[in-house]
Amino acid sequence: MSDPRPTTDGPPSRPRPPGSIKLGTIAGSDVLVTSSWFLVAILIAVMVSPRVDEVQPGLGAWKYVAGIVFAVILYGSVLLHEAAHAYVARHYGYPVGPITLHFLGGATAIEGEARRPRDEFWIAVVGPITSLVVGGIALALTFLDPQGLLQMAVEGLAGANLIVGVLNLVPGLPLDGGRVLKSAVWGVTKDVHRGTVVAGWVGRVVAVLVVLFPFTQPDLPPHADLTGMSYIMSVIVALFLWSGATAAIQSARMRAKLPKIVARDLARRTLAVPADLPLAEAVRRAQDAQAGSIVTVTGSGHPIGVVNEAALLATPDDRRPWMATSAVARQLDDGLSLPASITGEDLILAITRNPAAEYLLVEDDGSIFGVLSTSDVDAAFKRAAG
């Protein structure tokens, strides 16, 4: 199961999950394995050990090693599924983070929302297509009549990939098929949020059906012990689907309110002062001008820093006449200068990628419009959410 999430600009930046191990790189993305994968590898080894005994008798404890090798091969095909997501996302110009293999499969870190329904469709559908192709190739190899452990590996690879490919096309979030459905509703309604909500609700229905599935099996009498492995796995999968679908619905509803957040409307009136101006004088001028922020500029008027409000308030009054304003200003590094026209999700993503207390807002011609405080954005976000 995968969860590709495209973004519009800027490289994804996220710390490596605790307990994960980097295996290498594929399709331009780091490949990480979480500690939960080792648990599922052992589980697979135990579950397939009877089959190993059947096709290759006399291995003894080595049958578990063969089972772990089979788990590695199986997750290799999962990795191809996720690499396909990453490759197509990059093809469409979206930055991609790491690919993570975990207990329930894999996930490709493509953050944010796609720009177009077409992008959403192809980034999502290419994963199941890859699984179906791998399964088809493995199925074709079975006609070569492989023997022993090779026969088990080929048959298992064919069956697992065909099942994964088909199940991932089920049209409910967070499955790939849910993103395909989302892209279709988005394309018809021109509303990405409606597409997400529809696919999320279908995902919830699928989660309920997964829980009910064991009860539909003909060999499950009413008094059967429901703590069996199949039922436990159905509950785990259902919880994964329900939580993913619910998170998608909540995110869509929140994103629908984000356009109300407009950087220009939240900007504080700004006073531009020379970087070497004494801090006390800069504060006096700002108070006279009723400005809520101060920007330091060069002699030619080019902005070079934004005064940090917390650092200013922490500076004692008796020191301010002897300090340059630049001493409490943060240099305008990349990402700290934003267009005054930025709004909604683009604004939230911009300040998430480059955390700071203040940002300089500039017009298209490069002139200073004002300063945006993160605290003001947080307040506006809470109002929109409410």
BELGI-V75989 format. One record per pair of residues at least 6 apart in sequence whose ideal C-beta (glycine too) atoms are under 7 Angstrom apart, sorted by sequence separation. I is the first residue (numbers start at 1). J is the second residue. D is the distance in whole Angstrom. If there is no record, write none. Layout:
# BELGI-V75989
I_J_D ; I_J_D
This chain:
# BELGI-V75989
25_31_7 ; 90_96_6 ; 100_106_6 ; 114_120_4 ; 171_177_5 ; 172_178_5 ; 173_179_7 ; 186_192_5 ; 189_195_7 ; 214_220_6 ; 297_303_5 ; 298_304_6 ; 330_336_7 ; 362_368_6 ; 363_369_5 ; 24_31_5 ; 52_59_6 ; 59_66_7 ; 89_96_5 ; 99_106_6 ; 100_107_5 ; 168_175_5 ; 169_176_7 ; 170_177_5 ; 171_178_6 ; 297_304_6 ; 362_369_6 ; 22_30_6 ; 23_31_5 ; 146_154_5 ; 168_176_4 ; 169_177_4 ; 286_294_5 ; 295_303_5 ; 296_304_6 ; 315_323_7 ; 342_350_6 ; 351_359_7 ; 360_368_7 ; 361_369_4 ; 22_31_7 ; 99_108_5 ; 114_123_7 ; 168_177_6 ; 171_180_7 ; 173_182_7 ; 185_194_6 ; 186_195_4 ; 273_282_5 ; 296_305_4 ; 361_370_5 ; 22_32_6 ; 23_33_6 ; 53_63_6 ; 86_96_5 ; 171_181_4 ; 185_195_4 ; 295_305_7 ; 361_371_7 ; 21_32_7 ; 52_63_4 ; 98_109_6 ; 295_306_6 ; 360_371_6 ; 361_372_5 ; 20_32_4 ; 21_33_5 ; 96_108_7 ; 97_109_3 ; 142_154_6 ; 183_195_7 ; 273_285_7 ; 282_294_5 ; 338_350_6 ; 359_371_7 ; 20_33_6 ; 86_99_6 ; 96_109_7 ; 110_123_7 ; 141_154_5 ; 142_155_6 ; 182_195_4 ; 185_198_5 ; 294_307_4 ; 315_328_6 ; 358_371_5 ; 359_372_5 ; 20_34_5 ; 49_63_5 ; 52_66_5 ; 96_110_5 ; 182_196_5 ; 185_199_7 ; 271_285_6 ; 293_307_7 ; 358_372_7 ; 17_32_7 ; 19_34_6 ; 49_64_6 ; 52_67_6 ; 271_286_5 ; 335_350_7 ; 358_373_6 ; 16_32_6 ; 19_35_4 ; 83_99_7 ; 94_110_6 ; 138_154_5 ; 142_158_6 ; 214_230_6 ; 312_328_5 ; 357_373_7 ; 17_34_6 ; 82_99_5 ; 181_198_7 ; 182_199_4 ; 214_231_5 ; 311_328_4 ; 357_374_6 ; 49_67_6 ; 181_199_4 ; 271_289_5 ; 307_325_6 ; 335_353_6 ; 336_354_6 ; 356_374_7 ; 45_64_5 ; 48_67_5 ; 138_157_4 ; 139_158_4 ; 335_354_3 ; 79_99_7 ; 138_158_4 ; 179_199_7 ; 214_234_5 ; 271_291_4 ; 308_328_6 ; 336_356_6 ; 46_67_7 ; 89_110_5 ; 178_199_4 ; 181_202_6 ; 213_234_6 ; 269_290_7 ; 270_291_6 ; 273_294_6 ; 275_296_4 ; 305_326_6 ; 307_328_6 ; 308_329_7 ; 338_359_5 ; 340_361_4 ; 45_67_3 ; 48_70_6 ; 79_101_7 ; 86_108_5 ; 269_291_5 ; 307_329_5 ; 308_330_5 ; 340_362_6 ; 44_67_6 ; 45_68_5 ; 78_101_6 ; 85_108_4 ; 135_158_5 ; 138_161_7 ; 211_234_6 ; 269_292_6 ; 270_293_5 ; 271_294_5 ; 272_295_5 ; 273_296_6 ; 274_297_7 ; 306_329_6 ; 336_359_6 ; 337_360_5 ; 338_361_6 ; 339_362_7 ; 340_363_6 ; 351_374_6 ; 82_106_4 ; 178_202_7 ; 210_234_5 ; 211_235_6 ; 268_292_3 ; 305_329_3 ; 306_330_6 ; 336_360_6 ; 81_106_7 ; 85_110_7 ; 178_203_5 ; 268_293_4 ; 270_295_5 ; 272_297_5 ; 305_330_6 ; 337_362_6 ; 44_70_7 ; 45_71_6 ; 75_101_6 ; 82_108_5 ; 135_161_3 ; 173_199_5 ; 305_331_5 ; 306_332_7 ; 330_356_7 ; 351_377_6 ; 41_68_5 ; 44_71_4 ; 78_105_5 ; 79_106_7 ; 92_119_5 ; 134_161_5 ; 135_162_4 ; 172_199_6 ; 173_200_5 ; 210_237_5 ; 211_238_4 ; 304_331_7 ; 305_332_6 ; 78_106_5 ; 171_199_7 ; 175_203_7 ; 210_238_4 ; 304_332_6 ; 332_360_6 ; 174_203_6 ; 275_304_6 ; 296_325_6 ; 303_332_6 ; 340_369_4 ; 41_71_4 ; 131_161_5 ; 132_162_7 ; 135_165_6 ; 172_202_4 ; 173_203_4 ; 275_305_7 ; 296_326_5 ; 306_336_7 ; 92_123_7 ; 171_202_6 ; 172_203_3 ; 207_238_5 ; 210_241_6 ; 294_325_7 ; 131_164_5 ; 132_165_4 ; 172_205_7 ; 296_329_5 ; 88_122_6 ; 89_123_5 ; 131_165_4 ; 172_206_4 ; 207_241_4 ; 338_372_7 ; 88_123_5 ; 206_241_6 ; 207_242_4 ; 170_206_6 ; 279_315_7 ; 128_165_5 ; 131_168_7 ; 283_320_7 ; 85_123_6 ; 88_126_5 ; 203_241_6 ; 204_242_6 ; 207_245_7 ; 128_168_4 ; 280_320_4 ; 85_126_6 ; 127_168_6 ; 128_169_5 ; 203_244_7 ; 204_245_5 ; 279_320_4 ; 280_321_4 ; 84_126_5 ; 85_127_5 ; 203_245_3 ; 84_127_5 ; 278_321_5 ; 282_325_4 ; 279_323_5 ; 82_127_7 ; 200_245_5 ; 278_323_7 ; 279_324_7 ; 81_127_5 ; 84_130_4 ; 278_324_7 ; 279_325_5 ; 310_357_6 ; 31_79_7 ; 128_176_5 ; 200_248_4 ; 201_249_7 ; 276_324_5 ; 277_325_5 ; 279_327_7 ; 309_357_6 ; 81_130_5 ; 127_176_5 ; 200_249_4 ; 275_324_7 ; 279_328_6 ; 308_357_6 ; 309_358_7 ; 80_130_6 ; 81_131_5 ; 275_325_6 ; 276_326_7 ; 308_358_7 ; 125_176_7 ; 275_326_4 ; 124_176_5 ; 196_248_5 ; 197_249_5 ; 200_252_7 ; 273_325_6 ; 306_358_5 ; 26_79_7 ; 77_131_7 ; 80_134_6 ; 306_360_5 ; 124_179_4 ; 125_180_5 ; 197_252_5 ; 27_83_4 ; 124_180_5 ; 196_252_4 ; 26_83_5 ; 29_86_5 ; 77_134_5 ; 303_360_6 ; 28_86_7 ; 27_86_4 ; 120_179_6 ; 121_180_6 ; 124_183_7 ; 193_252_4 ; 27_87_4 ; 28_90_6 ; 120_182_6 ; 121_183_4 ; 193_255_6 ; 40_103_5 ; 120_183_4 ; 193_256_4 ; 37_101_5 ; 39_103_7 ; 37_102_6 ; 293_358_7 ; 295_360_6 ; 303_368_6 ; 306_371_6 ; 32_98_5 ; 34_100_6 ; 36_102_5 ; 37_103_7 ; 117_183_4 ; 120_186_7 ; 29_96_5 ; 32_99_7 ; 34_101_7 ; 36_103_4 ; 174_241_7 ; 28_96_7 ; 29_97_7 ; 30_98_4 ; 31_99_5 ; 32_100_5 ; 33_101_5 ; 34_102_5 ; 29_98_6 ; 117_186_4 ; 172_241_7 ; 29_99_5 ; 117_187_4 ; 174_244_3 ; 173_244_6 ; 174_245_6 ; 173_245_5 ; 26_99_7 ; 172_245_6 ; 267_340_7 ; 295_368_6 ; 174_248_6 ; 173_248_4 ; 263_338_6 ; 264_340_5 ; 295_371_7 ; 263_340_6 ; 264_341_7 ; 293_371_4 ; 2_81_6 ; 113_192_6 ; 263_342_5 ; 2_82_6 ; 20_100_7 ; 73_153_6 ; 77_157_6 ; 263_343_6 ; 4_85_4 ; 262_343_5 ; 74_156_7 ; 261_343_6 ; 2_85_6 ; 6_89_6 ; 12_95_6 ; 14_97_6 ; 17_100_7 ; 66_149_6 ; 70_153_6 ; 74_157_7 ; 261_344_6 ; 11_95_5 ; 73_157_6 ; 77_161_5 ; 259_343_6 ; 263_347_5 ; 4_89_7 ; 10_95_7 ; 12_97_4 ; 259_344_4 ; 70_156_6 ; 74_160_6 ; 258_344_4 ; 261_347_6 ; 7_94_6 ; 258_345_5 ; 6_94_5 ; 7_95_6 ; 255_345_6 ; 258_348_6 ; 56_148_5 ; 55_148_5 ; 56_149_5 ; 55_149_6 ; 267_361_5 ; 14_109_7 ; 55_151_6 ; 272_368_6 ; 12_109_6 ; 52_149_7 ; 55_152_5 ; 263_361_6 ; 270_368_6 ; 12_111_5 ; 52_152_7 ; 270_370_5 ; 51_152_6 ; 269_370_6 ; 270_371_5 ; 267_369_6 ; 268_370_6 ; 1_104_5 ; 2_105_7 ; 7_110_6 ; 267_370_3 ; 268_371_5 ; 1_105_4 ; 2_106_6 ; 3_107_5 ; 4_108_5 ; 6_110_5 ; 7_111_4 ; 8_112_6 ; 267_371_7 ; 2_107_6 ; 5_110_5 ; 7_112_3 ; 264_369_7 ; 267_372_6 ; 268_373_6 ; 2_108_6 ; 4_110_5 ; 5_111_5 ; 6_112_6 ; 266_372_6 ; 5_112_6 ; 6_113_7 ; 8_115_6 ; 6_114_4 ; 263_372_5 ; 266_376_5 ; 266_377_6 ; 6_119_6 ; 6_120_7 ; 266_380_6 ; 261_377_7 ; 6_123_6 ; 4_123_5 ; 261_380_5 ; 4_124_6 ; 261_381_6 ; 261_384_6 ; 260_384_5 ; 2_127_5 ; 258_384_7 ; 257_384_4 ; 257_385_6 ; 254_385_6 ; 104_240_6 ; 1_168_7 ; 3_174_5 ; 1_175_6 ; 2_176_6 ; 113_345_7 ; 112_349_6 ; 3_244_7 ; 10_349_7 ; 13_353_6 ; 10_353_5
